[in-house]
Amino acid sequence: MTEPMHQSQQPAAPTPASVNGDVPIESWRRGLEQISEAPSTERHGLLSTMLDDLDSQVSSL
């Protein structure tokens, strides 16, 4: 049985987590740390991959 929604409890706006499941924030933070330590020749590819993941999460909204 579900409890009735009180007036102060409004449904939240959709987020990447509510649409696609967990958002890997901690994973992205660790990835950014690793990218910052990577040689400059590798950073572009690593950032591109991370941004593609972020784009897919945002586009799901």
Wavefront OBJ file of the C-alpha trace (Angstrom):
o trace
v 0.000 0.000 0.000
v 1.428 3.404 -0.911
v 1.121 6.461 1.249
v -0.753 9.449 -0.131
v 1.471 12.218 -1.430
v 1.445 15.228 0.844
v 1.190 18.659 -0.678
v 4.838 19.402 0.138
v 5.968 16.208 -1.632
v 5.859 17.076 -5.298
v 7.263 14.708 -7.886
v 10.827 15.634 -8.721
v 11.843 16.705 -12.212
v 13.426 13.893 -14.208
v 17.139 13.410 -13.764
v 19.550 11.094 -15.572
v 19.329 8.784 -12.556
v 15.531 8.638 -12.623
v 15.486 8.012 -16.362
v 18.437 5.661 -16.857
v 19.307 4.414 -13.387
v 22.336 5.395 -11.363
v 24.469 8.279 -12.551
v 28.127 7.332 -12.257
v 29.228 10.595 -10.622
v 31.947 9.009 -8.511
v 33.194 7.096 -11.525
v 33.394 10.329 -13.533
v 35.267 12.043 -10.712
v 37.796 9.222 -10.569
v 38.036 9.318 -14.357
v 38.759 13.048 -14.322
v 41.515 12.495 -11.769
v 43.043 9.793 -13.945
v 42.727 11.958 -17.052
v 44.459 14.859 -15.320
v 47.385 12.545 -14.551
v 47.504 11.022 -18.050
v 50.017 12.174 -20.644
v 48.711 15.095 -22.695
v 48.652 12.955 -25.852
v 46.061 10.628 -24.271
v 43.823 13.224 -22.591
v 41.756 14.111 -25.664
v 40.632 10.517 -26.257
v 39.892 9.905 -22.593
v 37.894 13.126 -22.266
v 36.018 12.358 -25.481
v 34.900 9.000 -24.123
v 33.791 10.533 -20.839
v 31.876 13.306 -22.620
v 30.138 10.745 -24.849
v 28.920 8.957 -21.709
v 27.681 12.227 -20.242
v 25.954 13.151 -23.497
v 24.075 9.870 -23.565
v 22.857 10.448 -19.983
v 21.727 14.007 -20.709
v 20.064 13.141 -24.007
v 17.942 10.540 -22.199
v 16.105 13.374 -20.478
l 1 2 3 4 5 6 7 8 9 10 11 12 13 14 15 16 17 18 19 20 21 22 23 24 25 26 27 28 29 30 31 32 33 34 35 36 37 38 39 40 41 42 43 44 45 46 47 48 49 50 51 52 53 54 55 56 57 58 59 60 61
